[in-house]
Amino acid sequence: MAEFTFKNIVNQRNLSDRFEINSAATSREEIWGNRGNPIYPPAQEQLRRHHIPFTDHRATQVSIEDYRRYDYLVYMDRSNEINLKRIVNGDPENKCFRLLDFTDSPKDVADPWYTGDFEQTYEDLVNGCNALLSLIMEKKNG
């Protein structure tokens, strides 16, 4: 949900040509063999409810190549942080950030798989993505 929420926010501000936005898992739980699972159906429904376009995204695992390629690797919770930093050798370039640490309410994004509260997760994603975009634009324009 986070990838497409952020893409939608960036697109609404006519900034899509300035960003490359992708998502990847920090574990292989959603990847069977070489084929990742699609977006969880209730998450798809949440995106539809908010008129956010999405594609047939399949889970992949984040890699050290992703770390080299991207400026920001944003994770949702402390469990993701542990896995991500293991994969990227401890984050020596300080590129890994918890999404809601960009907001006035730093905390983990609750996983709706466990909570069942897709609306709260969506609201957290919107808040975090808006705050992240503001920070990036300030840095680019500053």
DSSP file (Angstrom, degrees, kcal/mol; ACC not computed):
  #  RESIDUE AA STRUCTURE BP1 BP2  ACC     N-H-->O    O-->H-N    N-H-->O    O-->H-N    TCO  KAPPA ALPHA  PHI   PSI    X-CA   Y-CA   Z-CA
    1    1 A M     >        0   0    0      0, 0.0     4,-2.3     0, 0.0     5,-0.2   0.000 360.0 360.0 360.0 -35.8    0.0    0.0    0.0
    2    2 A A  H  >  +     0   0    0      1,-0.2     4,-2.8     2,-0.2     5,-0.3   0.913 360.0  53.0 -62.6 -44.3    2.8    2.4    0.8
    3    3 A E  H  > S+     0   0    0      1,-0.2     4,-2.5     2,-0.2    -1,-0.2   0.943 114.9  39.9 -56.6 -49.9    4.4    2.4   -2.7
    4    4 A F  H  > S+     0   0    0      2,-0.2     4,-2.0     1,-0.2    -1,-0.2   0.806 113.2  54.7 -75.9 -28.4    1.1    3.2   -4.4
    5    5 A T  H  X S+     0   0    0     -4,-2.3     4,-2.1     2,-0.2    -1,-0.2   0.934 112.4  44.1 -64.8 -46.1    0.1    5.7   -1.7
    6    6 A F  H  X S+     0   0    0     -4,-2.8     4,-2.7     2,-0.2     5,-0.2   0.920 112.2  52.1 -66.6 -43.1    3.4    7.6   -2.2
    7    7 A K  H  X S+     0   0    0     -4,-2.5     4,-2.7    -5,-0.3    -1,-0.2   0.905 109.9  50.5 -57.6 -41.3    3.2    7.4   -6.0
    8    8 A N  H  X S+     0   0    0     -4,-2.0     4,-2.5     2,-0.2    -1,-0.2   0.918 110.9  47.4 -64.8 -43.9   -0.3    8.9   -5.8
    9    9 A I  H  X S+     0   0    0     -4,-2.1     4,-1.0     2,-0.2    -2,-0.2   0.923 114.2  47.1 -63.0 -44.9    0.8   11.8   -3.6
   10   10 A V  H ><>S+     0   0    0     -4,-2.7     5,-2.2     1,-0.2     3,-0.5   0.912 112.6  50.0 -63.1 -43.2    3.8   12.5   -5.9
   11   11 A N  H ><5S+     0   0    0     -4,-2.7     3,-2.0     1,-0.2    -2,-0.2   0.891 104.2  57.9 -63.6 -40.8    1.6   12.3   -9.0
   12   12 A Q  H 3<5S+     0   0    0     -4,-2.5    -1,-0.2     1,-0.3    -2,-0.2   0.776 108.0  48.1 -61.3 -25.5   -1.0   14.7   -7.5
   13   13 A R  T <<5S-     0   0    0     -4,-1.0    -1,-0.3    -3,-0.5    -2,-0.2   0.245 115.8-117.0 -98.1  11.7    1.8   17.3   -7.1
   14   14 A N  T < 5S+     0   0    0     -3,-2.0    -3,-0.2     1,-0.1    -2,-0.1   0.876  82.4 118.7  56.0  42.2    3.0   16.7  -10.7
   15   15 A L    > < +     0   0    0     -5,-2.2     3,-2.3    -6,-0.1     4,-0.3   0.265  27.0 112.5-117.4   8.7    6.3   15.4   -9.5
   16   16 A S  G >  S+     0   0    0     -6,-0.3     3,-1.4     1,-0.3    -5,-0.1   0.822  73.0  59.8 -56.5 -34.4    6.3   11.9  -10.9
   17   17 A D  G 3  S+     0   0    0      1,-0.2    -1,-0.3    -3,-0.1    -2,-0.1   0.595 102.6  54.6 -71.8  -8.1    9.1   12.6  -13.4
   18   18 A R  G <  S+     0   0    0     -3,-2.3     2,-0.4    -8,-0.1    -1,-0.2   0.405 104.3  61.0-103.2   0.6   11.4   13.5  -10.5
   19   19 A F    <   -     0   0    0     -3,-1.4     2,-0.5    -4,-0.3    -1,-0.0  -0.952  54.3-159.0-133.0 147.4   11.0   10.2   -8.5
   20   20 A E        -     0   0    0     -2,-0.4     2,-0.5     2,-0.0    -3,-0.0  -0.982  26.0-175.0-118.3 115.5   11.6    6.5   -8.8
   21   21 A I        +     0   0    0     -2,-0.5     2,-0.3    -5,-0.1    -2,-0.0  -0.942  12.9 151.5-118.9 128.7    9.4    4.8   -6.3
   22   22 A N        -     0   0    0     -2,-0.5     2,-0.3     2,-0.0    -2,-0.0  -0.920  26.5-142.9-145.6 167.3    9.5    1.1   -5.6
   23   23 A S        +     0   0    0     -2,-0.3     2,-0.3    50,-0.0    37,-0.1  -0.984  16.3 173.5-138.1 152.5    8.8   -1.3   -2.8
   24   24 A A        -     0   0    0     -2,-0.3    37,-0.2    35,-0.1     2,-0.1  -0.988  30.5-109.5-154.0 152.5   10.4   -4.5   -1.6
   25   25 A A  B     -a   61   0A   0     35,-3.7    37,-3.0    -2,-0.3     3,-0.0  -0.456  10.8-143.2 -82.0 154.7   10.0   -6.8    1.4
   26   26 A T  S    S+     0   0    0     35,-0.2     2,-0.3    -2,-0.1    -1,-0.1   0.432  87.5  35.1 -95.7  -0.9   12.6   -7.2    4.1
   27   27 A S  S    S-     0   0    0     33,-0.2     3,-0.3    57,-0.0    -2,-0.1  -0.856  80.7-119.4-138.5 176.2   11.9  -10.9    4.4
   28   28 A R  S >  S+     0   0    0     -2,-0.3     3,-1.9     1,-0.2    33,-0.1   0.215  77.1 112.4-102.7  14.5   11.0  -13.7    2.0
   29   29 A E  T 3  S+     0   0    0      1,-0.3    -1,-0.2     3,-0.0     0, 0.0   0.824  83.6  41.0 -56.1 -34.2    7.7  -14.5    3.8
   30   30 A E  T 3  S+     0   0    0     -3,-0.3     7,-3.3     7,-0.1     2,-0.5   0.223 101.6  84.7-100.4  13.6    5.6  -13.3    0.8
   31   31 A I  E <   -B   36   0B   0     -3,-1.9     2,-0.5     5,-0.3     5,-0.3  -0.971  54.5-172.7-122.5 121.6    7.9  -14.9   -1.8
   32   32 A W  E >   -B   35   0B   0      3,-2.3     3,-2.0    -2,-0.5     2,-0.4  -0.956  67.3 -38.7-116.5 116.6    7.4  -18.5   -2.9
   33   33 A G  T 3  S-     0   0    0     -2,-0.5    -2,-0.0     1,-0.3     3,-0.0  -0.569 123.6 -32.2  66.3-124.6   10.1  -19.9   -5.2
   34   34 A N  T 3  S+     0   0    0     -2,-0.4     2,-0.5     2,-0.1    -1,-0.3   0.252 123.6  86.9-108.6  11.1   10.8  -17.0   -7.5
   35   35 A R  E <   -B   32   0B   0     -3,-2.0    -3,-2.3    25,-0.0     2,-0.1  -0.947  64.4-149.1-120.4 120.8    7.3  -15.5   -7.5
   36   36 A G  E     -B   31   0B   0     -2,-0.5    -5,-0.3    23,-0.3    24,-0.1  -0.457  26.7-100.3 -82.7 157.2    6.1  -13.1   -4.9
   37   37 A N        -     0   0    0     -7,-3.3    22,-2.4    -2,-0.1    -1,-0.1  -0.371  38.4-114.9 -68.9 152.5    2.6  -12.7   -3.7
   38   38 A P  B     -C   58   0C   0      0, 0.0    20,-0.2     0, 0.0    -1,-0.1  -0.214  53.9 -61.0 -75.6 177.2    0.4   -9.9   -5.1
   39   39 A I        -     0   0    0     18,-0.6     5,-0.1     1,-0.1    19,-0.0  -0.396  68.8 -97.2 -58.7 133.9   -0.9   -7.1   -3.0
   40   40 A Y    >>  -     0   0    0      1,-0.1     4,-2.1    -3,-0.1     3,-1.2  -0.320  33.9-122.0 -56.0 130.2   -3.1   -8.5   -0.2
   41   41 A P  H 3> S+     0   0    0      0, 0.0     4,-2.4     0, 0.0     5,-0.2   0.834 110.5  51.6 -50.9 -43.1   -6.7   -8.2   -1.4
   42   42 A P  H 3> S+     0   0    0      0, 0.0     4,-1.8     0, 0.0     5,-0.1   0.850 110.0  51.3 -64.0 -29.3   -7.9   -6.1    1.6
   43   43 A A  H <> S+     0   0    0     -3,-1.2     4,-2.3     2,-0.2     5,-0.2   0.895 108.3  51.5 -69.9 -39.5   -5.0   -3.7    0.9
   44   44 A Q  H  X S+     0   0    0     -4,-2.1     4,-2.6     1,-0.2    -1,-0.2   0.923 109.1  51.0 -59.3 -43.6   -6.1   -3.5   -2.8
   45   45 A E  H  X S+     0   0    0     -4,-2.4     4,-2.6     1,-0.2    -1,-0.2   0.886 108.0  52.2 -62.5 -38.8   -9.7   -2.7   -1.6
   46   46 A Q  H  X S+     0   0    0     -4,-1.8     4,-1.3     2,-0.2    -1,-0.2   0.916 109.4  49.2 -64.0 -42.8   -8.3    0.1    0.6
   47   47 A L  H  <>S+     0   0    0     -4,-2.3     5,-2.7     1,-0.2     3,-0.4   0.930 112.1  48.5 -61.7 -45.0   -6.4    1.6   -2.3
   48   48 A R  H ><5S+     0   0    0     -4,-2.6     3,-2.1     1,-0.2    -2,-0.2   0.915 105.6  58.0 -59.9 -43.3   -9.6    1.4   -4.5
   49   49 A R  H 3<5S+     0   0    0     -4,-2.6    -1,-0.2     1,-0.3    -2,-0.2   0.828 112.0  41.4 -57.1 -33.0  -11.6    3.0   -1.7
   50   50 A H  T 3<5S-     0   0    0     -4,-1.3    -1,-0.3    -3,-0.4    -2,-0.2   0.216 115.7-115.4-101.7  14.1   -9.3    6.0   -1.8
   51   51 A H  T < 5 +     0   0    0     -3,-2.1    -3,-0.2     1,-0.2    -2,-0.1   0.869  61.4 153.7  56.7  42.0   -9.1    6.0   -5.7
   52   52 A I      < -     0   0    0     -5,-2.7    -1,-0.2    -6,-0.1    -2,-0.1  -0.901  39.8-133.3-103.3 118.4   -5.4    5.2   -5.7
   53   53 A P        +     0   0    0      0, 0.0     2,-0.3     0, 0.0   -45,-0.1  -0.382  29.9 175.4 -69.7 148.0   -4.3    3.4   -8.9
   54   54 A F        -     0   0    0     -2,-0.1     2,-0.2   -49,-0.0   -10,-0.0  -0.977  18.9-138.1-148.6 160.5   -2.1    0.3   -8.5
   55   55 A T        -     0   0    0     -2,-0.3     2,-2.4     1,-0.0   -51,-0.1  -0.490  47.0 -77.1-109.3-179.7   -0.6   -2.3  -10.7
   56   56 A D        -     0   0    0     -2,-0.2     2,-0.2   -18,-0.1    -2,-0.0  -0.449  64.6-177.8 -78.1  67.2   -0.2   -6.1  -10.4
   57   57 A H        -     0   0    0     -2,-2.4   -18,-0.6     1,-0.0     2,-0.4  -0.452  10.5-159.6 -71.4 137.8    2.7   -5.6   -8.0
   58   58 A R  B     -C   38   0C   0    -20,-0.2   -21,-0.1    -2,-0.2   -27,-0.1  -0.949  26.5-101.1-119.9 142.3    4.5   -8.8   -6.8
   59   59 A A        +     0   0    0    -22,-2.4     2,-0.3    -2,-0.4   -23,-0.3  -0.344  42.6 173.1 -62.7 135.6    6.6   -9.0   -3.7
   60   60 A T        -     0   0    0    -37,-0.1   -35,-3.7   -25,-0.1     2,-0.4  -0.899  32.6-109.3-131.3 164.2   10.4   -9.0   -4.1
   61   61 A Q  B     -a   25   0A   0     -2,-0.3   -35,-0.2   -37,-0.2   -33,-0.1  -0.813  32.6-111.1 -99.8 138.5   13.0   -8.8   -1.5
   62   62 A V        -     0   0    0    -37,-3.0     2,-0.3    -2,-0.4    -1,-0.1  -0.273  40.7-164.8 -60.3 149.9   15.1   -5.7   -0.9
   63   63 A S     >  -     0   0    0      1,-0.1     4,-1.6    25,-0.0     3,-0.2  -0.846  37.7-104.6-135.2 168.5   18.8   -6.2   -1.9
   64   64 A I  H  > S+     0   0    0     -2,-0.3     4,-1.9     1,-0.2     5,-0.1   0.810 120.8  61.2 -63.3 -29.4   22.2   -4.5   -1.5
   65   65 A E  H  > S+     0   0    0      1,-0.2     4,-1.9     2,-0.2    -1,-0.2   0.887 101.1  52.6 -64.1 -38.5   21.7   -3.3   -5.1
   66   66 A D  H  > S+     0   0    0     -3,-0.2     4,-2.6     1,-0.2    -1,-0.2   0.909 106.5  53.9 -61.5 -40.8   18.6   -1.4   -4.0
   67   67 A Y  H  < S+     0   0    0     -4,-1.6    -2,-0.2     1,-0.2    -1,-0.2   0.905 110.6  45.5 -60.8 -41.7   20.7    0.2   -1.3
   68   68 A R  H  < S+     0   0    0     -4,-1.9    -1,-0.2     1,-0.2    -2,-0.2   0.846 117.1  45.7 -68.6 -33.1   23.3    1.4   -3.8
   69   69 A R  H  < S+     0   0    0     -4,-1.9     2,-0.2    -5,-0.1    -2,-0.2   0.872 104.2  61.1 -81.8 -40.2   20.6    2.6   -6.2
   70   70 A Y     <  -     0   0    0     -4,-2.6     3,-0.1    -5,-0.1    25,-0.0  -0.591  60.9-147.7-100.9 152.9   18.1    4.5   -4.1
   71   71 A D  S    S+     0   0    0      1,-0.2     2,-0.4    -2,-0.2    -1,-0.1   0.798  88.8  32.5 -81.3 -32.6   18.5    7.6   -1.9
   72   72 A Y        -     0   0    0      2,-0.0     2,-0.5    24,-0.0    -1,-0.2  -0.992  56.3-170.6-130.7 131.9   16.0    6.5    0.7
   73   73 A L  E     -d   96   0D   0     22,-3.1    24,-2.3    -2,-0.4     2,-0.5  -0.963  21.8-165.2-117.8 110.0   15.0    3.1    1.9
   74   74 A V  E     -d   97   0D   0     -2,-0.5     2,-0.3    22,-0.2    24,-0.2  -0.829   5.9-171.5-106.2 128.6   11.9    3.6    4.0
   75   75 A Y  E     -d   98   0D   0     22,-2.7    24,-2.7    -2,-0.5     3,-0.1  -0.738  21.7-139.4-116.9 166.0   10.6    0.9    6.4
   76   76 A M  S    S+     0   0    0     -2,-0.3    33,-2.8    22,-0.2     2,-0.3   0.799  73.6   4.4 -96.1 -33.9    7.4    0.6    8.4
   77   77 A D  S  > S-     0   0    0     31,-0.2     4,-2.0    22,-0.1     3,-0.2  -0.898  77.3 -91.4-150.1 174.1    8.4   -0.9   11.7
   78   78 A R  H  > S+     0   0    0     -2,-0.3     4,-2.3     1,-0.2     5,-0.2   0.827 120.6  57.3 -63.2 -33.5   11.3   -2.0   13.9
   79   79 A S  H  > S+     0   0    0      1,-0.2     4,-2.0     2,-0.2    -1,-0.2   0.926 107.9  47.7 -62.5 -43.6   11.1   -5.6   12.6
   80   80 A N  H  > S+     0   0    0     -3,-0.2     4,-3.3     1,-0.2     5,-0.2   0.895 108.9  55.9 -60.8 -39.8   11.6   -4.3    9.1
   81   81 A E  H  X S+     0   0    0     -4,-2.0     4,-2.8     2,-0.2     5,-0.3   0.929 106.7  48.4 -59.8 -46.9   14.5   -2.1   10.4
   82   82 A I  H  X S+     0   0    0     -4,-2.3     4,-1.5     1,-0.2    -1,-0.2   0.942 116.5  42.5 -59.7 -49.0   16.4   -5.1   11.8
   83   83 A N  H  X S+     0   0    0     -4,-2.0     4,-2.0     2,-0.2    -2,-0.2   0.922 115.3  49.7 -64.3 -44.9   15.9   -7.2    8.6
   84   84 A L  H  X S+     0   0    0     -4,-3.3     4,-2.3     1,-0.2    -2,-0.2   0.932 110.5  48.5 -62.2 -47.2   16.7   -4.2    6.3
   85   85 A K  H  <>S+     0   0    0     -4,-2.8     5,-3.8    -5,-0.2     6,-0.3   0.803 109.3  54.1 -67.7 -27.4   19.9   -3.2    8.1
   86   86 A R  H ><5S+     0   0    0     -4,-1.5     3,-1.0    -5,-0.3    -1,-0.2   0.922 111.1  46.0 -66.9 -43.4   21.1   -6.9    8.1
   87   87 A I  H 3<5S+     0   0    0     -4,-2.0    -2,-0.2     1,-0.2    -1,-0.2   0.869 116.4  44.1 -67.1 -37.5   20.6   -7.0    4.3
   88   88 A V  T ><5S-     0   0    0     -4,-2.3     3,-1.1    -5,-0.2    -1,-0.2   0.086 116.7-107.1-101.2  24.1   22.3   -3.6    3.7
   89   89 A N  T < 5S-     0   0    0     -3,-1.0    -3,-0.2     1,-0.2    -4,-0.1   0.860  78.9 -46.1  57.5  41.4   25.3   -4.2    6.0
   90   90 A G  T 3 <S-     0   0    0     -5,-3.8    -1,-0.2     1,-0.2    -5,-0.1   0.469  88.6 -85.4  88.7   1.9   24.2   -1.8    8.8
   91   91 A D    X   +     0   0    0     -3,-1.1     3,-1.6    -6,-0.3    -1,-0.2   0.970  55.3 178.5  64.6  57.3   23.2    1.2    6.7
   92   92 A P  T 3  S+     0   0    0      0, 0.0    -1,-0.1     0, 0.0    -3,-0.1   0.739  79.7  48.4 -64.7 -22.5   26.7    2.8    6.4
   93   93 A E  T 3  S-     0   0    0      0, 0.0    -2,-0.1     0, 0.0    -3,-0.0   0.310 109.6-120.6-100.1   8.6   25.3    5.7    4.2
   94   94 A N    <   +     0   0    0     -3,-1.6    -3,-0.1     1,-0.1    -4,-0.0   0.937  68.3 135.4  52.3  55.8   22.4    6.5    6.5
   95   95 A K        +     0   0    0    -23,-0.1   -22,-3.1     2,-0.0     2,-0.5   0.461  39.7  93.9-106.5  -6.4   19.7    5.8    3.8
   96   96 A C  E     +d   73   0D   0    -24,-0.2     2,-0.3    -5,-0.1   -22,-0.2  -0.784  49.1 168.7 -99.6 128.8   17.3    3.8    6.0
   97   97 A F  E     -d   74   0D   0    -24,-2.3   -22,-2.7    -2,-0.5     2,-0.5  -0.993  36.9-122.8-140.3 142.1   14.4    5.5    7.7
   98   98 A R  E >   -d   75   0D   0     -2,-0.3     3,-1.8   -24,-0.2     4,-0.3  -0.744  31.9-130.0 -81.6 130.4   11.2    4.6    9.5
   99   99 A L  G >  S+     0   0    0    -24,-2.7     3,-1.7    -2,-0.5     4,-0.1   0.877 102.1  48.1 -52.8 -50.5    8.3    6.2    7.7
  100  100 A L  G >  S+     0   0    0      7,-0.4     3,-1.1     1,-0.3    -1,-0.3   0.534  90.7  80.6 -77.6  -2.1    6.6    7.8   10.6
  101  101 A D  G <  S+     0   0    0     -3,-1.8    -1,-0.3     1,-0.2    -2,-0.2   0.651  85.7  63.0 -70.7 -13.9    9.8    9.3   12.0
  102  102 A F  G <  S+     0   0    0     -3,-1.7    -1,-0.2    -4,-0.3    -2,-0.2   0.566 100.1  68.6 -81.3  -9.6    9.3   12.0    9.4
  103  103 A T  S <  S-     0   0    0     -3,-1.1    25,-0.1    -4,-0.1    24,-0.0  -0.386  96.6-104.7-102.7 178.6    6.0   13.0   11.2
  104  104 A D  S    S+     0   0    0      1,-0.2    -3,-0.1    -2,-0.1    -4,-0.0   0.510 115.6  56.7 -78.9  -5.5    5.2   14.6   14.5
  105  105 A S  S    S-     0   0    0     -5,-0.3    -1,-0.2     2,-0.1     2,-0.2  -0.601  77.9-166.6-125.7  70.3    4.1   11.2   15.7
  106  106 A P        +     0   0    0      0, 0.0     2,-0.3     0, 0.0    -5,-0.2  -0.399  35.2 116.1 -64.3 125.0    7.1    8.9   15.3
  107  107 A K        -     0   0    0     -2,-0.2    -7,-0.4   -31,-0.1     2,-0.2  -0.957  67.4 -70.1-169.6 173.2    6.0    5.3   15.7
  108  108 A D        -     0   0    0     -2,-0.3     2,-0.6    -9,-0.1   -31,-0.2  -0.492  46.0-116.2 -72.0 147.7    5.7    2.0   13.8
  109  109 A V        -     0   0    0    -33,-2.8     2,-0.2    -2,-0.2    12,-0.1  -0.795  38.9-120.0 -79.0 122.8    3.1    1.8   11.0
  110  110 A A        -     0   0    0     -2,-0.6    14,-0.1     1,-0.1   -33,-0.0  -0.450  21.0-120.4 -68.6 134.8    0.8   -1.0   12.3
  111  111 A D    >>  -     0   0    0     -2,-0.2     4,-2.0     1,-0.2     3,-1.5  -0.662  15.8-154.4 -78.4 114.8    0.7   -4.0   10.0
  112  112 A P  H 3> S+     0   0    0      0, 0.0     4,-2.0     0, 0.0    -1,-0.2   0.667  88.7  74.8 -68.7 -13.6   -3.0   -4.4    9.0
  113  113 A W  H 34 S+     0   0    0      1,-0.2     5,-0.0     2,-0.2    -2,-0.0   0.894 111.7  27.8 -58.3 -38.1   -2.4   -8.1    8.4
  114  114 A Y  H <4 S+     0   0    0     -3,-1.5    -1,-0.2     1,-0.1    -4,-0.0   0.835 129.4  39.4 -92.1 -38.7   -2.4   -8.4   12.2
  115  115 A T  H  < S-     0   0    0     -4,-2.0    -2,-0.2     2,-0.1    -1,-0.1   0.789  85.7-143.7 -84.9 -27.9   -4.6   -5.4   13.2
  116  116 A G     <  +     0   0    0     -4,-2.0     2,-1.2    -5,-0.2     3,-0.2   0.450  64.2 121.8  75.9  -0.4   -7.3   -5.7   10.5
  117  117 A D     >  +     0   0    0      1,-0.2     4,-1.8    -6,-0.1     5,-0.1  -0.650  25.8 161.5 -99.5  79.1   -7.4   -1.9   10.5
  118  118 A F  H  > S+     0   0    0     -2,-1.2     4,-2.4     1,-0.2    -1,-0.2   0.795  72.2  58.7 -68.8 -29.1   -6.5   -1.0    7.0
  119  119 A E  H  > S+     0   0    0      2,-0.2     4,-2.6    -3,-0.2    -1,-0.2   0.930 106.1  47.1 -67.4 -44.8   -7.9    2.5    7.3
  120  120 A Q  H  > S+     0   0    0      2,-0.2     4,-2.4     1,-0.2    -2,-0.2   0.917 113.1  49.4 -63.3 -41.8   -5.6    3.4   10.2
  121  121 A T  H  X S+     0   0    0     -4,-1.8     4,-2.6     2,-0.2    -1,-0.2   0.925 110.5  50.8 -62.1 -43.5   -2.7    2.1    8.3
  122  122 A Y  H  X S+     0   0    0     -4,-2.4     4,-2.7     2,-0.2    -2,-0.2   0.932 109.7  49.9 -59.1 -46.4   -3.7    4.0    5.2
  123  123 A E  H  X S+     0   0    0     -4,-2.6     4,-2.4     1,-0.2    -1,-0.2   0.909 111.2  49.2 -60.3 -42.1   -3.9    7.3    7.3
  124  124 A D  H  X S+     0   0    0     -4,-2.4     4,-2.9     2,-0.2     5,-0.2   0.910 110.8  50.8 -62.2 -41.8   -0.5    6.6    8.7
  125  125 A L  H  X S+     0   0    0     -4,-2.6     4,-3.1     2,-0.2     5,-0.3   0.926 109.9  49.2 -62.6 -44.7    0.9    6.0    5.3
  126  126 A V  H  X S+     0   0    0     -4,-2.7     4,-2.5     2,-0.2     5,-0.2   0.939 113.7  46.5 -60.3 -47.3   -0.6    9.3    3.9
  127  127 A N  H  X S+     0   0    0     -4,-2.4     4,-2.1     1,-0.2    -2,-0.2   0.937 116.6  44.0 -60.7 -47.5    0.8   11.2    6.9
  128  128 A G  H  X S+     0   0    0     -4,-2.9     4,-2.6     2,-0.2    -2,-0.2   0.909 114.0  49.1 -65.5 -42.9    4.3    9.6    6.6
  129  129 A C  H  X S+     0   0    0     -4,-3.1     4,-2.6    -5,-0.2    -1,-0.2   0.899 111.4  49.5 -66.2 -40.5    4.4    9.9    2.8
  130  130 A N  H  X S+     0   0    0     -4,-2.5     4,-2.3    -5,-0.3    -1,-0.2   0.917 113.0  47.3 -63.1 -42.3    3.4   13.6    2.9
  131  131 A A  H  X S+     0   0    0     -4,-2.1     4,-2.1    -5,-0.2    -2,-0.2   0.904 112.5  49.2 -66.0 -41.3    6.0   14.3    5.5
  132  132 A L  H  X S+     0   0    0     -4,-2.6     4,-2.6     2,-0.2    -2,-0.2   0.931 111.1  49.4 -63.1 -45.9    8.7   12.4    3.5
  133  133 A L  H  X S+     0   0    0     -4,-2.6     4,-2.7     1,-0.2     5,-0.2   0.912 109.7  51.9 -61.5 -42.1    7.9   14.3    0.3
  134  134 A S  H  X S+     0   0    0     -4,-2.3     4,-2.4     1,-0.2    -1,-0.2   0.921 110.7  48.1 -59.5 -44.1    8.0   17.6    2.1
  135  135 A L  H  X S+     0   0    0     -4,-2.1     4,-2.3     2,-0.2    -2,-0.2   0.925 112.1  48.5 -62.8 -45.3   11.5   16.8    3.5
  136  136 A I  H  X S+     0   0    0     -4,-2.6     4,-2.4     1,-0.2    -2,-0.2   0.926 112.8  47.7 -61.7 -44.7   12.8   15.6    0.1
  137  137 A M  H  X S+     0   0    0     -4,-2.7     4,-2.4     1,-0.2    -1,-0.2   0.881 109.9  52.7 -67.1 -37.3   11.5   18.8   -1.6
  138  138 A E  H  X S+     0   0    0     -4,-2.4     4,-1.5    -5,-0.2    -1,-0.2   0.922 111.2  47.3 -61.1 -43.4   12.9   21.0    1.1
  139  139 A K  H  < S+     0   0    0     -4,-2.3    -2,-0.2     1,-0.2    -1,-0.2   0.901 114.2  46.5 -65.0 -41.0   16.3   19.3    0.6
  140  140 A K  H  < S+     0   0    0     -4,-2.4    -1,-0.2     1,-0.2    -2,-0.2   0.858 121.7  36.5 -70.1 -34.5   16.1   19.6   -3.2
  141  141 A N  H  <        0   0    0     -4,-2.4    -1,-0.2    -5,-0.2    -2,-0.2   0.578 360.0 360.0 -93.5 -11.1   15.0   23.3   -3.1
  142  142 A G     <        0   0    0     -4,-1.5    -1,-0.2    -5,-0.2    -2,-0.2   0.449 360.0 360.0 -89.6 360.0   17.1   24.3   -0.1
